[in-house]
Amino acid sequence: MHKKIIFVLTFSFSVICVHAQEIQARLTVLTNKVSTQVDKKIFQTLQTTLVNFLNNRRWTGDVFQPNEKIQCNFLLNIEQDLGNNIFKGKLTVQAARPVFNTAYDSPIINFLDDNIVFRYQEFQPIEFNENRVQGNDPVAANLPAILAYYVNLILGFDYDSFTPRGGDVFFQKAWNIVNNAPEGSGIEGWKSFESQRNRYWLAENMNNNRFALIHDVLYAYYRTGMDIFYENEEEGRNSIMTSLNFLNTINSENPNSMIMQFFFQGKSTELVKIFSHAIPDLKTRAGDLLSKLDITNSAAYKELK
């Protein structure tokens, strides 16, 4: 059984939510940029169908109690109608993990995927078969494949944060989706040559032994770091510093890897709070290391130095 802690998580998006199996996903479809000539009712139907797809499917073989379900949020922003019932847009994926003995939830995934192309006709079923990811129509199969990919990543990160290497099976499933992903005109994000930072590289990093330390990072940061902060702040902070040292090793051996950028998205505020009350030496070391590893948010770490 997957053991969790009771927690509350609030997302800022307006959403639909129903009872889940392993996850409790909220999903919103935005269509502000879509032509007014398109009947927006189709997107309301799509939203309901996607929520049901995410929440009613069994993604694992484990039994989850209601308070154990993983909270996550998907925001599908449809930006273009390409004709022939094909749409293009972006997908924001968010997931958080409860911190033991608190009502606080630590962000574990906060990512924007800007390569979303799919076909959808109103009342068309949303289906996914991990043994036949392409489906009968690759463009129609692309959206459920993308959602299944991110659900498996969410599960992988969550399980890794509770048990050493606990998420391996889900990272492997995400990699299987990449290797059998839909192919067709306009479909992007699944191939190594398309970008240095896409679905391919994220799943590759999480399954490649060169990045094995990332699994230790997740366990040290959350289970032996954040989870014991309430009882022993110094020990928890030291474990989080250990996770940063692991990340520094990964970065030194694999510069400019996608997993580094992915890990730090949405975490700068939390990290500043963690180390703002550390002893001066640790505070300075953390500030220097964070500025080096998370260049995008380096300005946020100035107060630590």
N, C-alpha and C positions, 0 to 999 in steps of 0.2 A: 504494500500500500504506500502511496506517495504521501509522506507526512508534511503537513504545512502548519502555519500559524494563522489564527483568525486575524483578519485585517480588513481595512476599508481603503478603497482607492477611488479617487475622483478624477475624471477626465474633463477637459474643458469643452469637448465637442458635444453637440446635440446628437443623441444616438438612439438606436433601437437596441433592446437587450432582452434575451430570453434565457431560459435555463440551459445550462451547458452540460457537457460530458466532462472532459478534462479541463477545458478552458471556458472562461466567461468573456466572450468577445463582444465588443461594441463596434459597430460599423456604421459609417455615414457616407453617403454618396452626395457629392457636391456637383452642381451642374451650372454654376453661374456663367461660365464661359461658353456653354453650348448654345448654338443658334436657337432663337425663339421659335423657329419653324419645326423644331423637334418636339414631339409630345413628351413633356416631362414626366408624365405618369409612368412611362416605361422605366424610369430610373427609381421611382418609388418601389415598383415591383422588384427591380434588380436588388435594391437595398434589402428588402425583406428576404429575398431568396438567398442572398449571400450570408445574412445573419444566420439563417437556418442551416446553411451549409457548414458554417464554422462551428456552430454551437451544438448541432444535433449529431454530428459525425463522431464516431469513436476513433480517436487518434492514437491511443495507446492501449495496452492490455491491462493497465492498472485501474484500481478502483479509487475514485476520488470522492471525498465527502464534500458537501456544499461549501464549507469554509476553506477547502483545499484547492479549489479551482483557480487556475491562473488567470489573472485579470489582464486583458490586453485590448488594444484599441486600433482600429483600422480606419483611415480616412482616404477614401477614393475620390480624387478630384478629377472629374472628366473635363478635358479642355477642348477636345475637337471631335466633331462628327466627320469621319472620313468617308461616309457613304457606305451603302450595302450593309447597314447595321454594324459597322465597325467603328469603334471609339478609341481615342487615345487620351492618356492622362497620366497622373502621378498617384502614388500610394504612400501614405505615411503609416508606419508601423510603430506602435508603442507597446511596451510591456513593462510591468514593475513587479518587484518582489518584496514581500512583507519583511520587516525587520523584527526579530524576536523581542518580545517584551515592550513593544512600542506600537503606536498607531501610524508609524511612518512607513512609507513604501519607497524603496530605492529603485530608481530607473535601471532597467537591465537591457532594454532595447529602445532606441529612439532613432528611426532611420527613414529617410525619404528615398523611394525608388521612383525615378522619373522615366522609366521605360515600360509603361503599361499600355499595351494594345490588345484589344479583344473584340470579339463579335458577340452581340447579344440581341435576341429578339424577345419581346415581352412574353413571359410565361415559359420561356425556354428553360429546361432544367439545368442546374449547375451540378456537374458531375465530375468526379475525379477518381481515376483508377491508377494506383501506384505501379501497377504492372503494365499499364498502357497509357502513359502520361499524355501522348499525342492525341488520343481520342480519334474520332472520325473526322473532326474539323479542327486542325491545329490552332486556328485563330480563336475559335470558340473555347478550346481547351486551355488557352494560355492563361486566362484569369484564374480559374480554379487551380491550375498548376502553381501559379505565383502565390496564391493564398496558402495552399498546402505547404509550399516551400517555407514560407515565413512561420506558419504554425509549428513546423518541425524545428525551425531555429529557435523559436520561443521556448518550446519544450526542452530542447537541448541546453540552452543557457540556464533555464530554471533548474533542471535536474543536476547540471554541473555545479550549481551554486549550493546544493544541499549534500551532494555525494561526490567524492572524487571520481571523475570520468563518468559520472552518472548519465550524461547526455549523449554519449557516443552513438547509441543506436539511432537517435533522432538526427544527429548531424550526418550520419550515413544515409538516412532516408532523404534528407535535403540534397545530398550529393547525387543520389540516384535520380532525383527529379531533374537536376541539372543535366546529367548525362543522357537523359531520355526526354528532354524538354521539347515542346512544340517548336516546329520550324516553319517559317513562312514569311511572306512579304510583310515587312514592318515589325516583325517580332524581334526584339532585342533584349539583351540583359543576361542571356544564358551562355554566351560564348566568350572565351578568354581573350580573343583578339579585338572584341568590340570596345573594351574599356579596361582600365586598370582597377576600377572599382565598380563591380556589379555583382549580380547574384552568383555568377561563376566563381569569382575570386573569394567571396565571403565563405561559400561552402568549401572551396578548396582549402582555404586557410584553416578552417575548423576540423578538417580531416587529414591534413598534412602533418607528418611527424616533426617537420621543421618548426611547427607552431605548437608543439605539445604543451609548452608552458602556459598557453592561454587557458587551459583547463585548470591548472593550478592557480592561475590568477583569479578565476571566477570563484573557486572554493575559498581561497585565502581572503578575498575581498568581502565576500558575503557571509560565509558560514563561520569562519574564525576571526572575522573582522567586524562587520556590521552587527552580526547577531549577538556578540558579547559586549558591545559598547555599553549597554545599560548596566551590566554587572562589573565590567572592568574596562574603563575607557582607555587607559594606557595600553593594555594588552590588545584591545581591538584596533586601536590606531596603529600599533606596531605591525599587526598582521596586514593591515591595508597598505602600510609602507612596504612590506615584503612583496605584496602584489604589484606595487609600482616598480620595484626592483626587477621582478620577473618581466614586466612589460619592457623595461629598459633593455634587458637581455634580448628579448624578442626583436626589439627595434634595432639593436646593434647588429644582430645576425641577419635580419630581414628588413632592411630599411625601406620605408615608404610602402609597407604592406597595408592591405585594406583593413585587417582586423584591428590595427591600432586606431585608425580613425573611427571605426565602428564602435569600439569599446567606449571611447570618451564622449561620444555624442550625448548630450543631455546630462552630463555628470559634473561639469565644472563647478556649479553652485554647491553641490553636495561635497565635493572634495575640498573646497575652500572652507566650508563649515567644519569638516572633519579635522583639518590641520590648523585652523585659526587659534585653537586653544592648546596646541602642542607646546612642548618645551622649545625654547628658541632654536636649538640646533636642529631638531627634527623638523620644525616648521620651515626653517630655511632650506634644508635639504629637500623637503617635499616640494617647496615652491620652485626650486631650481629644476628638479626632475620633471615636474608637471609642465613647466614652461617649455621644456625640451621635447616632451612626448606629445603634448597637446597644443601644438603651435597655434591652431585656430583660436584657442581660448586663452592664449598666453597673457593677455591683459588682465584677465580675471584673477590670475595667480600672483600679481604684483604685490598684493597686500601680505602675501606669505613670505616675501623676501626682505 
